[in-house]
Amino acid sequence: MNKWKLTISIVVVVLVFLIGASFALSKPIDNSSVKIDQQKLVFGALHIFGNESAPVTVVEFSDFQCPACRSASATLDGLLAKHDGKIKFIYRHFPLTPIHKNSMAASIASEAAGEQGKFWEYSKALFEKQDAWEKLGSPQDLFINLAKEVGVADLDKFKNGIGKQLRRDMILADMSLGNQLGVNATPTFFVNGNKVSIGGLTLAVEKILSKPQ
């Protein structure tokens, strides 16, 4: 009888362990608390806005065709205006080409505008006119008109720029970095190396700035 009780006890313990292990493995891995080396995030960045020595560095991996990224841009504008001089913002490309067919072309166009000092103005225009170009079979003419609207001086140079492989390679470098860091959606933010959601962006920034500098 005692042997049966021992056997049943062992079986129960094993079952409890297996159920617990199964539950643990089935839970999604949350790496939002993992801190990334800041140097890795900023090294080679082409688009930096704000005070270079600011106490807060926000790095965004974004897609110009992503509706959530368009919404996030308004949040960022508010933060940058509210905390003028205290935030360094870095934009990195992460076009989700499998679901956003014009996202790579938009990123390339932004780089062509950036070559003439109009990256930020052009980026804002892309988000504002997202509904106009996102479903076009060929958005190039609209992208050229946007360049004219934001004051890109040499339109011929811009037109040549949107066809250069160099622009695509620059974007692919950002995407490669994002993949290394576990970026799988847009927008993805890192605040002083800590990965945060768009919902937690303002809180993360203001928490750092609330501390004595």
N, C-alpha and C positions, 0 to 999 in steps of 0.2 A: 504493500500500500504506500509506504514511504517513497519507494522508487517511482511510483506513478506520480506522486505529488511533486517530486523533484523534477521529473521529466516535463510535467505540465508547466512548472515554474520557469524552466529553461525556455520552453517554447514561447511562453508569454513574453519573457524578456527579449527574445530574439525578434518577435513580431513587433514589439514596441520600438526596438532599435531600427528595424527596417522601415517602419512607417515614418518615424522621425527623420531618418536619412532621406527617404523619398520626398518628404515635404520640404526639407532644406534644399535639396537639389532642384526642386521644381520652382523655387522662388527665383524671380529675375535678379540678376546681379546688379546691384546699385553701386556704380563707381563715381557717383556725384561728389563723394567726399574725398576722392583721391586727388592729391595735390600734384600738379604737373610742374616740372622745372620751367621757371619763367623764361630762362634764356632760350629754351627750345621753342617756346611759344612766340617769342618776338624776333628770333634770329631770321634775318633775310626778309623781314616784313617790308612791303613796298608802300603800304598805305597807313600812315600814322597821323592821327589828328589829336591836337591838344598839347599840353605841357609835357615835354620829354621827361622831366623829373617829377612828375605828379605822383602822389602817394598811392594812387589806384590805377592799375592797368587793366583795361577790359579788352579782351580779344574775342572777336565774333567770327564764327564760320557761318557764311550766309549764302543765300541763293536769291538772285534778283527776281526769279519767277515764283518764289515761295510767298504765299499770302501772309503766313505767320511772320516772315522776315520783314515784310512791308509794315505790319503792325508794330513789330519790335523797333523799327527805325524811329517811330514817333516816341517811344519810351526812351530810347537812347538820346534823341535830340533834347528831351526834357531834362534828363540827367546831366548832359553836358552843359546845358544852359544854367541849371541850378547850381552846379558845382564847377563853375568856370575856373579853369586852371588847376583843378585837383584830379582830373581824370585824363589819362592817356588812352585813346581808343585806337585799336588796330583792327582793320578789316581784312579778312581772309576769305577767298573764294571757296565755295563748296557746292557747285551746281549739281542738283540731283537729276542728272541727265536721263535716267530711265523713266522718270515720271514728268519731267519738265523739259519738253523738247527744244525750247528756245533759250534755256538757261545758260548753256555754254556760249552761245552767240552773244547773249547780253553781257556776260562777263568779259568776253573778248572786246566788245564795243567799249565797255567801261575802261579797259586798259588802253585802248586806242585814244580815248579822250584824256586819260591820265597822262599820256605821253606829252600832251599839250597843257598840262596843269589843271585839267578840269575833271579829275576823277570824282571828287565829292559832289560837285554840281551834277555831274552826269548820273551818278548813283541815285541821287535824290529824284532826278527826272525819271529814271527807270522804274522806281517804285511808284511814283505818282501816276505814271502812264502804263502801269503793268497790265491793266485790263485791255489796253489798246493793242499790245504786241504779243501777249502770251499765247494766243491761239493762231497767229498768222503763220501761213505756210512758209513765207520768207519775210522776216522782219527787218531786213537790211535797210530798205528805204526809210522806214520809220526811225531806225536807229540813226541814220544820217540826218534826218530832220531834227531829232532830239539834240544831236551835236550842234546843229545850227542854233537851236533855241538857247542852249546853255553857254553859247559864246566860244565854241571851239574855233580857233582862228583859221586854220588851214584844213579845209574840208577834204581836199584831195589827199592830203597826208592821212587824215582820219580814215578815208575810204580804203587806202592801201593798208593801213594798220589793222583793219578788221579782217584782213585776209592773211595775215602773217602767222606762221607757225609759232614764232617766238611768243606771241600773246597766249596761245593755247598752252605752251610749255610752262609759262609762269603760273597759269591757273592750275595746271596739273600738279605743280609743285605744292601749292596750297592744299590741294585735295589729298596728296600723298601724306602730308603732315597730319591732316585731319584724320585720315585712316589710322595712322600710327597712334594717335591719341584717343582712338575709340569713338570719334565723331560718326554718328550714323543718322543724324537728323538735323534739320535747320529750323530756326537758328540755334546754334550751340554757343554758349558763352563760357569764358574763363575769366574770373576776377582774381587778380593776383595769383594766378595759377590754379585756383579752385574752380572746378566745373559747376556751373549753376544753370538753372532753367530760366526762361524769360520771366516767369512768375517770381523768381527769387533774386532777380538781378538788382532791382532797386534796394532791397533789404541788404544784400551782400555789400553793395557799394557804400551805403549809408552806415552800415555797421563798422566798416573800416574807418570812415571819415569821422565817426563819433569819438574815436579814440584820440588821445593827445598825439599830435604829430611831432 
